[in-house]
Each structure stands twice: as C-alpha cells, then as structure tokens.
Amino acid sequence: MSHPAEDATSTDGAGSNRLTPMRFVLGFGVVAGLGDFVYEGARSVVGPYLATFGASAALVGLVTGAGEAVALLFRLVSGPLTDRTRRPWPITIAGYAITMVAVPLLAVGNLLWQVVVLVIGERFGKAVRSPAKGTMLAAASSSIGRGRAFAIQEALDQAGAVVGPLTVAAMVALSGYRLGFAVLAIPAVASLVVLAFLRRGAPHPEAYEQERATPRGAETVLLQAERPRLSTRFWGYSAFTALTMLGYATFAVLAFHLQVRHVVPTYQIPIIYAVAMGVDALAALASGWMYDRVGLRGLVVLPLLAAAVPALSFSTNVALVWTGAVVWGAAMGVHESTMKAAVADIVPASRRGSGYGIFAAVYGVAWLVGSAAIGALYDVSVTAIIVFTSVAQAVALVAFVPLVLRRTQAA
C-alpha cells in the first residue's frame, strides 16, 4: 500500500496516481532497463556493423554523432511541446514506440543508407520521449532527492545496457549481426507492455510535486511569468556540459578502432561495452549520492575521466582497452544521471520540458562536432585525438569554476 503522505496532492488527477513516487521511479527504471536492453544492445555493435558496409572511421563518427545530435536537438521541439500540452504520457509512449520498431529492423537492412536511417531513427525516438520522461521523473523525485532518484533510474537503465550487449555478443558469435538485432524485438515488446501498465498506475505524475499544487488560474500566471526566463546559471551549466562532450568519443568510434585494428575478437566488443555499462550504473549511484550532498562540486571529476579515455581506449594493448572502457563507462554514468538531476534543480518546474530540450540540444551539437572531429582525427593519429580531448576538457574545467564559486558565494 502507498503512504498517504506520498500520494496526497491538491492538483487535479492526484487521486488517480496509485503508485508512490519511489514506485514510479522504479517502474520507469524497469521500462528504461528494457529499452536499454534494446538500443544499447544495438549500439554496442553499430560501429563494426557499419564497417561491414564499407563505412570509414570518419563516417562512423559522423553517423553516430549525428544520431546523438538528432536525439538531443529535436528536444528543442519535444521539450516545449511537453510544456505547452502538459501531456507527457502520449509523447513518451510515442518516443519509445519509434525506438522499439527501428532497432529490430536493423536485422533486415541491406544497404548502408538503410542502416544509417534506422540508427538515426532510433535516436529520434529518444529525442521525442526524453523531455517528457524527464519532467515526470523530476516531479516524482521532488520528495526522494534529485540525485538519488535519477541515479536509481540510471542504475536500472544500465542493467539492461549490460544484458543487451551480452545477448547481442552471444548472437553475433552464434550467427552474426542480423540475429543479434532480430532478438532485440523481444525486450522491445516487453518495454511497451510495462510502459502501458505504468501509465495506468500513474496517469498524473506531475501531481507528485507538491510545489505545483497551486490554483489553476494562479498556475497559468506563473507559467506565463516564467516562460521567457532561463537563468544565467543554466546557460553556464549547459556550456560546461557541451565542452565535456566536445572531447568525448562515442563508443561506436572506440569499437571501430577495436574492429579495424583487430585488437580483440569481434564478439568481445559488445562484452567490453557491457562492462562499460555496468560501470556506468555504479558510477551513476555514486555520483547521485555525491550530488545530493555536495551539489555541482562533485562533477569536477567528469573532465578528468573524459581526458583519460583516448590514451586508453585507442591503444592496441588489450589491458589498456579494458581500462579505457571502465573509465568511459564511469564518465557516461555521471553524464546520464547527475547532469540530468542538476537540470531539474536549476530550471523552474514549469519550464523543465524546454529546459531539458535546450540543455540536450547544446549537449548534442557538441557531441556531434566532437565525435566527427575525433573520427576524422583517428585517420591522422591517436596523438592528435589525445591532444584535442585534453584541450577540450581543460577548457571545460575552466568553465566549471564559476559555477562552483557562484554557488559557494550564494550559500
């Protein structure tokens, strides 16, 4: 049974939420875990799969970077749409459906352009759903702790991200890439079924956040007053995030290196990715715990982790490659959990859809540029990648200092 204090709200529809905030977060974690089973399983071999169609390192970097940019840039549309309609569920469900259809279809792609469209289509689905999903989780996390709630979400998310690549690795070893993609149809269907049950259990997740319990007319005035404003702190935080992503390679580029240099057998590449995702989950929990205690200061570790990745992951030494996967996964865990939690605290509740959309768009453009640059530099030398990444992360640290100092002075 749910606790009365957790379920009580004064907003319309509050009484129809049968799930407590924690159960809602856990339920979405299951959905996200099944979703990650699907698309992280696919992403673990996208780089090598593209290589089988004749793609170069630069093209792999461009395609995967473009996919991330689509996943993040389109949120400039889906984020404000969430704020305007205040109907996050249909948008979230549509986004999941797009992804869960696109990924299994990779099994039947016969031409490079078809595979590219499906890879980017999977990311488009994420763009559609993410701001709406983020606003619902932000509301539910108000009584749990931002860092804790988003860390739990990411940990469950990454449980699927571990199982998915391992499953794909087994299928690739057994019969090749196509079977690996086809088997992902099973968790894809399961994720949509669980999502439907979650929708029935919590049709009004915005009611979890007590600060939204205002009269309808007063709320409209508040929305109109806040709509034009996103703080200087938000933009500074977005800039810091963009700089860290500028010097952060997608795993597809790292996997491409492992494939073309024959550093490890092909079937081991998804296993390396699965290990990275396991580290991601643990790092998310640790980072979320730290964020709830020290705030943004805990993010200082992010540029340091990202700067270390190229020297490790682009090596031909197997031990260094595995170490690089661990470091890459740790950095990803911070990006995917704590950085999102901070947005919920920095942006007003009525602007969270737009805030998440803008934040993700800035993040995505930086990752597109960075991934394309790293892919192109790979054809020059690994040293060039190391220099590029180190400079980007050094500038990110410089941009981080004002965020911490401003917070300290305000306290």
C-alpha positions as CSV (number, residue, x, y, z in Angstrom):
1,M,0.0,0.0,0.0
2,S,1.2,3.5,-0.7
3,H,1.8,6.0,2.0
4,P,-0.9,8.7,2.3
5,A,1.7,11.5,2.6
6,E,3.3,10.4,-0.6
7,D,0.1,10.1,-2.6
8,A,-1.7,13.2,-1.4
9,T,-1.6,16.3,-3.7
10,S,-4.0,19.0,-4.4
11,T,-3.6,19.2,-8.1
12,D,-6.2,17.7,-10.4
13,G,-5.9,14.0,-11.0
14,A,-3.7,13.4,-8.0
15,G,-6.0,10.8,-6.6
16,S,-5.7,8.6,-9.6
17,N,-2.0,8.0,-9.1
18,R,-1.9,4.6,-7.5
19,L,1.9,4.4,-7.3
20,T,4.1,6.2,-4.8
21,P,6.9,8.4,-6.2
22,M,9.5,5.7,-5.4
23,R,7.5,3.0,-7.1
24,F,7.0,5.3,-10.1
25,V,10.8,5.8,-10.4
26,L,11.4,2.1,-10.0
27,G,8.7,1.3,-12.6
28,F,10.3,3.7,-15.1
29,G,13.6,2.1,-14.3
30,V,12.2,-1.2,-15.5
31,V,10.9,0.4,-18.7
32,A,14.3,2.1,-19.2
33,G,16.2,-1.1,-18.5
34,L,14.2,-3.0,-21.1
35,G,14.7,0.0,-23.5
36,D,18.4,-0.1,-22.9
37,F,18.5,-3.8,-23.5
38,V,17.2,-3.0,-27.0
39,Y,19.1,0.1,-28.1
40,E,22.3,-0.3,-26.1
41,G,22.5,-3.9,-27.4
42,A,22.3,-2.5,-30.9
43,R,24.7,0.4,-30.3
44,S,27.3,-1.9,-28.9
45,V,27.9,-3.2,-32.5
46,V,26.8,-0.3,-34.7
47,G,30.3,0.8,-35.4
48,P,31.5,-2.6,-36.5
49,Y,28.2,-3.2,-38.3
50,L,28.6,0.0,-40.3
51,A,32.2,-1.1,-41.1
52,T,30.8,-4.3,-42.8
53,F,29.0,-1.9,-45.3
54,G,32.3,-0.2,-46.1
55,A,32.0,2.8,-43.7
56,S,35.2,4.7,-42.7
57,A,36.1,5.8,-39.2
58,A,35.1,9.4,-40.1
59,L,31.7,8.2,-41.4
60,V,31.1,6.1,-38.3
61,G,31.9,9.1,-36.1
62,L,29.7,11.4,-38.3
63,V,26.7,9.0,-38.3
64,T,26.8,8.2,-34.6
65,G,27.4,11.8,-33.7
66,A,24.5,12.8,-36.0
67,G,22.4,10.3,-34.3
68,E,23.2,11.8,-30.9
69,A,22.6,15.3,-32.2
70,V,19.2,14.3,-33.5
71,A,18.4,12.6,-30.2
72,L,19.2,15.9,-28.5
73,L,18.5,18.7,-31.0
74,F,14.9,17.6,-31.7
75,R,14.2,18.0,-28.0
76,L,14.0,21.7,-28.8
77,V,10.7,20.8,-30.3
78,S,9.5,17.9,-28.0
79,G,10.6,19.8,-24.8
80,P,8.4,23.0,-25.4
81,L,5.6,20.7,-26.7
82,T,5.6,18.9,-23.4
83,D,5.4,22.3,-21.5
84,R,2.6,23.5,-23.7
85,T,0.4,20.4,-23.8
86,R,1.2,19.3,-20.3
87,R,0.5,15.8,-21.6
88,P,3.9,14.0,-21.1
89,W,2.5,10.4,-21.4
90,P,1.5,10.4,-25.1
91,I,4.8,12.0,-26.1
92,T,6.8,9.5,-24.0
93,I,4.9,6.5,-25.4
94,A,5.3,7.6,-29.0
95,G,9.1,8.1,-28.5
96,Y,9.5,4.6,-27.1
97,A,7.4,3.1,-29.9
98,I,9.6,4.7,-32.6
99,T,12.8,3.3,-31.0
100,M,11.4,-0.2,-30.4
101,V,10.4,-0.5,-34.0
102,A,13.6,0.9,-35.5
103,V,16.2,-1.3,-33.7
104,P,14.9,-4.8,-34.7
105,L,14.6,-3.6,-38.3
106,L,18.4,-3.3,-38.4
107,A,18.3,-7.0,-38.9
108,V,16.8,-6.6,-42.4
109,G,18.8,-3.6,-43.6
110,N,20.7,-4.4,-46.8
111,L,22.2,-1.1,-47.8
112,L,24.3,1.4,-45.9
113,W,21.8,4.2,-46.2
114,Q,19.1,2.0,-44.7
115,V,21.2,1.2,-41.7
116,V,22.1,4.8,-41.3
117,V,18.4,5.8,-41.3
118,L,17.5,3.2,-38.7
119,V,20.4,4.2,-36.5
120,I,19.4,7.8,-36.6
121,G,15.7,6.8,-36.3
122,E,16.4,5.0,-33.0
123,R,17.9,8.2,-31.7
124,F,15.0,10.3,-33.0
125,G,12.7,8.2,-30.8
126,K,14.8,9.1,-27.8
127,A,14.5,12.8,-28.7
128,V,10.7,12.5,-28.8
129,R,10.4,10.9,-25.4
130,S,13.2,12.2,-23.2
131,P,12.0,15.7,-22.2
132,A,8.5,14.4,-21.3
133,K,10.0,11.5,-19.4
134,G,12.4,13.9,-17.7
135,T,9.6,16.1,-16.4
136,M,7.7,13.2,-15.0
137,L,10.8,11.9,-13.2
138,A,11.7,15.3,-11.9
139,A,8.3,15.7,-10.4
140,A,8.5,12.2,-8.7
141,S,12.0,12.9,-7.4
142,S,11.0,16.1,-5.5
143,S,10.3,14.0,-2.3
144,I,13.0,11.5,-2.9
145,G,16.1,13.5,-3.7
146,R,17.1,14.5,-7.2
147,G,20.5,12.8,-7.3
148,R,19.1,9.6,-5.7
149,A,16.1,9.3,-8.0
150,F,18.0,9.9,-11.2
151,A,20.8,7.6,-10.0
152,I,18.3,4.8,-9.3
153,Q,16.8,5.4,-12.8
154,E,20.2,5.2,-14.4
155,A,21.3,2.1,-12.5
156,L,18.2,0.2,-13.6
157,D,18.6,1.6,-17.0
158,Q,22.1,0.3,-17.2
159,A,21.2,-3.1,-16.0
160,G,19.5,-3.5,-19.4
161,A,22.5,-1.9,-21.0
162,V,24.7,-4.7,-19.6
163,V,22.4,-7.6,-20.6
164,G,21.6,-6.2,-24.0
165,P,25.2,-6.1,-25.3
166,L,26.0,-9.5,-23.8
167,T,22.9,-11.0,-25.5
168,V,24.0,-9.4,-28.8
169,A,27.5,-10.7,-28.3
170,A,26.2,-14.3,-27.9
171,M,24.0,-13.9,-31.1
172,V,26.9,-12.4,-33.1
173,A,29.2,-15.3,-32.0
174,L,26.4,-17.8,-32.9
175,S,25.2,-16.4,-36.2
176,G,26.3,-12.9,-37.0
177,Y,24.9,-9.3,-36.6
178,R,21.5,-9.9,-38.1
179,L,20.4,-12.4,-35.5
180,G,21.8,-10.1,-32.8
181,F,19.5,-7.3,-33.9
182,A,16.4,-9.6,-34.5
183,V,16.4,-11.0,-31.0
184,L,16.0,-7.5,-29.6
185,A,12.4,-7.5,-30.7
186,I,11.5,-9.5,-27.6
187,P,12.6,-6.9,-24.9
188,A,11.2,-4.2,-27.3
189,V,7.7,-5.5,-27.0
190,A,8.1,-6.1,-23.2
191,S,9.2,-2.5,-22.7
192,L,6.0,-1.2,-24.3
193,V,3.8,-3.5,-22.3
194,V,5.4,-2.4,-19.0
195,L,5.1,1.2,-20.1
196,A,1.3,0.8,-20.6
197,F,0.9,-0.6,-17.1
198,L,2.9,2.2,-15.6
199,R,0.7,4.7,-17.5
200,R,-2.3,3.2,-15.8
201,G,-0.7,3.3,-12.4
202,A,0.4,6.9,-12.5
203,P,-1.6,8.9,-15.1
204,H,-0.8,12.3,-13.4
205,P,2.9,12.2,-12.4
206,E,3.0,16.0,-12.2
207,A,0.8,15.7,-9.0
208,Y,3.8,14.1,-7.1
209,E,5.4,17.5,-6.8
210,Q,3.8,19.5,-4.0
211,E,5.1,22.9,-5.2
212,R,2.9,22.6,-8.3
213,A,-0.2,22.5,-6.0
214,T,-1.5,25.9,-6.9
215,P,-4.9,27.2,-8.1
216,R,-5.4,26.7,-11.8
217,G,-5.6,30.5,-12.6
218,A,-2.5,31.3,-10.4
219,E,-0.6,28.5,-12.1
220,T,-1.3,30.0,-15.5
221,V,0.0,33.4,-14.4
222,L,3.1,31.7,-13.0
223,L,3.7,29.8,-16.3
224,Q,3.4,33.0,-18.3
225,A,5.7,34.9,-16.0
226,E,8.4,32.2,-16.0
227,R,8.2,31.2,-19.7
228,P,10.8,33.7,-21.1
229,R,13.4,33.0,-18.4
230,L,16.2,30.5,-18.1
231,S,18.9,31.6,-15.7
232,T,22.5,32.6,-16.5
233,R,23.4,29.6,-14.3
234,F,21.5,27.3,-16.6
235,W,23.4,28.6,-19.7
236,G,26.7,28.4,-17.9
237,Y,26.0,24.8,-16.9
238,S,25.0,23.9,-20.4
239,A,28.2,25.4,-21.7
240,F,30.3,23.3,-19.3
241,T,28.4,20.2,-20.4
242,A,28.9,21.0,-24.0
243,L,32.7,21.3,-23.5
244,T,32.9,18.0,-21.8
245,M,31.0,16.3,-24.7
246,L,33.2,18.0,-27.3
247,G,36.1,15.9,-26.1
248,Y,34.1,12.7,-25.5
249,A,34.1,10.0,-28.2
250,T,31.0,7.8,-28.9
251,F,31.6,4.1,-28.2
252,A,31.0,3.4,-31.9
253,V,34.3,5.1,-32.7
254,L,36.1,3.2,-30.0
255,A,34.5,0.0,-31.2
256,F,35.5,0.8,-34.8
257,H,39.1,1.0,-33.6
258,L,38.9,-2.4,-32.0
259,Q,37.4,-3.9,-35.1
260,V,39.7,-2.5,-37.8
261,R,42.9,-2.9,-35.7
262,H,41.9,-6.4,-34.7
263,V,42.6,-5.5,-31.0
264,V,40.1,-8.1,-29.8
265,P,37.8,-10.6,-31.5
266,T,34.6,-9.1,-32.9
267,Y,32.3,-11.0,-30.4
268,Q,34.2,-9.4,-27.5
269,I,33.4,-5.8,-28.5
270,P,29.8,-5.9,-27.1
271,I,31.1,-7.6,-24.0
272,I,33.5,-4.6,-23.5
273,Y,30.5,-2.3,-23.9
274,A,28.5,-4.3,-21.4
275,V,31.3,-3.9,-18.9
276,A,31.3,-0.1,-19.6
277,M,27.5,-0.1,-19.0
278,G,27.9,-1.9,-15.7
279,V,30.4,0.7,-14.6
280,D,28.0,3.4,-15.8
281,A,25.4,2.1,-13.4
282,L,27.7,2.0,-10.4
283,A,29.1,5.4,-11.2
284,A,25.6,6.8,-11.5
285,L,24.7,5.6,-8.0
286,A,27.9,7.1,-6.5
287,S,27.6,10.3,-8.4
288,G,23.9,10.7,-7.4
289,W,24.8,10.2,-3.8
290,M,27.5,12.8,-4.1
291,Y,25.3,15.3,-5.8
292,D,22.7,15.2,-3.1
293,R,25.4,16.0,-0.6
294,V,27.8,18.5,-2.3
295,G,25.8,19.6,-5.4
296,L,27.7,20.5,-8.6
297,R,31.1,20.3,-7.0
298,G,31.0,16.5,-7.4
299,L,31.1,17.0,-11.2
300,V,34.7,18.1,-11.2
301,V,35.7,14.5,-11.8
302,L,33.9,14.4,-15.2
303,P,36.5,16.3,-17.4
304,L,39.3,14.3,-15.7
305,L,37.7,11.0,-16.6
306,A,36.9,12.0,-20.2
307,A,40.5,13.3,-20.8
308,A,41.9,9.9,-19.9
309,V,39.8,7.9,-22.3
310,P,41.7,8.3,-25.7
311,A,45.1,7.3,-24.4
312,L,43.5,4.1,-23.0
313,S,40.7,3.2,-25.5
314,F,42.6,3.9,-28.7
315,S,45.5,1.7,-27.6
316,T,46.3,-1.7,-29.1
317,N,47.1,-3.1,-25.6
318,V,44.1,-5.2,-24.5
319,A,44.5,-4.4,-20.8
320,L,44.5,-0.6,-21.6
321,V,41.5,-1.0,-23.8
322,W,39.5,-2.7,-21.0
323,T,40.7,0.0,-18.6
324,G,39.5,2.6,-21.0
325,A,36.1,1.0,-21.2
326,V,35.8,1.3,-17.4
327,V,36.8,5.0,-17.5
328,W,34.4,5.7,-20.4
329,G,31.6,4.0,-18.6
330,A,32.2,5.9,-15.4
331,A,32.1,9.2,-17.3
332,M,28.9,8.1,-19.0
333,G,27.3,7.3,-15.7
334,V,27.8,10.9,-14.5
335,H,26.5,12.3,-17.8
336,E,23.4,10.2,-17.9
337,S,22.3,10.7,-14.2
338,T,23.7,13.5,-12.2
339,M,23.9,16.1,-15.0
340,K,20.2,15.5,-15.7
341,A,19.3,15.7,-12.0
342,A,21.0,19.1,-11.8
343,V,18.9,20.5,-14.6
344,A,15.8,19.7,-12.6
345,D,17.1,21.8,-9.8
346,I,18.3,24.7,-12.0
347,V,15.2,25.1,-14.2
348,P,11.8,26.2,-12.9
349,A,9.2,23.3,-12.8
350,S,7.0,25.0,-15.4
351,R,9.9,25.2,-17.9
352,R,11.5,21.8,-17.4
353,G,10.4,20.4,-20.7
354,S,12.0,23.4,-22.5
355,G,15.0,23.3,-20.2
356,Y,15.7,19.7,-20.8
357,G,15.2,20.2,-24.5
358,I,17.6,23.2,-24.8
359,F,20.2,21.5,-22.5
360,A,20.1,18.4,-24.6
361,A,20.4,20.3,-27.8
362,V,23.5,22.1,-26.7
363,Y,24.8,18.8,-25.4
364,G,24.0,17.1,-28.7
365,V,25.6,19.7,-31.0
366,A,28.8,19.4,-29.0
367,W,28.8,15.6,-29.2
368,L,28.2,15.7,-32.9
369,V,31.1,18.1,-33.5
370,G,33.3,16.2,-31.1
371,S,32.5,12.8,-32.5
372,A,33.0,13.9,-36.1
373,A,36.3,15.5,-35.1
374,I,37.6,12.5,-33.2
375,G,36.6,10.2,-36.1
376,A,38.5,12.4,-38.6
377,L,41.5,12.7,-36.3
378,Y,41.6,9.0,-36.0
379,D,42.7,8.8,-39.6
380,V,45.5,11.3,-38.7
381,S,46.9,9.9,-35.4
382,V,45.8,8.8,-32.0
383,T,48.1,11.5,-30.6
384,A,46.0,14.2,-32.3
385,I,42.9,12.8,-30.6
386,I,44.6,12.9,-27.2
387,V,45.6,16.5,-27.7
388,F,42.2,17.5,-28.9
389,T,40.4,15.8,-26.0
390,S,42.8,17.2,-23.4
391,V,42.4,20.7,-24.6
392,A,38.6,20.4,-24.6
393,Q,38.4,19.0,-21.1
394,A,40.9,21.7,-19.8
395,V,38.6,24.4,-21.1
396,A,35.6,22.6,-19.6
397,L,37.3,22.7,-16.2
398,V,37.8,26.5,-16.6
399,A,34.1,26.9,-17.4
400,F,33.2,24.8,-14.4
401,V,35.0,27.0,-11.8
402,P,32.4,30.0,-12.0
403,L,29.5,27.5,-11.5
404,V,31.0,26.3,-8.2
405,L,32.2,29.7,-7.0
406,R,28.8,31.3,-7.7
407,R,27.1,28.6,-5.7
408,T,29.5,28.9,-2.8
409,Q,29.2,32.7,-2.6
410,A,25.4,32.4,-2.8
411,A,25.4,29.9,0.1
